[in-house]
């Protein structure tokens, strides 16, 4: 079967090799009538482009097993599946985002497995199935700092090799980054980063490379 090509049109974006829908796209408008995300899963968040840009220069290992935390519509997850040939799972506490994830994945002929769960639901046995964890714009509430830090501890113990988070630069993200640096200084990298696709966006990256420990 030939690949279906979806070309750029109004209310669509093309960035880092994948097609994305804006909130005003007709298909999104129709989908919102039956699927109404409640935990900020109502659009593509710009920090996802920071992840894509960083990974374009620092590609994942072949056949990496990737978990995107708080995936929402899953742009970073779809990028990893489509452009990095990774085996990807998108986790979100709000299962109303998964129809949007499926739509973005289908537009890019990519496969992303949905996983309905919270950060605290992910125990060591679950995290052991992944090589890399990514996340964009996922540390926006104070309580998420502790939840994510505990998840990272479980992930390290379970054998996850790398964690990559992107954020516009919230105080909560900096608090999480500071705690990670204290715990794993040899594995920790904090970057001021920018992406140029589909538009210029600046933010922060935190990378934990546990293979350096």
CORKAGI-V697146 format. One record per helix or strand. SS is the DSSP state (2 for helix, 1 for strand). FROM is the first residue (numbers start at 1). TO is the last residue. If there is no record, write none. Layout:
ss:SS from:FROM to:TO
ss:SS from:FROM to:TO
This chain:
ss:1 from:12 to:15
ss:1 from:18 to:21
ss:2 from:26 to:31
ss:2 from:47 to:57
ss:1 from:65 to:69
ss:2 from:75 to:83
ss:1 from:87 to:92
ss:2 from:95 to:107
ss:1 from:112 to:116
ss:2 from:119 to:121
ss:2 from:124 to:127
ss:1 from:132 to:136
ss:2 from:142 to:158
ss:1 from:162 to:167
ss:2 from:171 to:183
ss:1 from:188 to:195
ss:1 from:201 to:209
ss:2 from:210 to:212
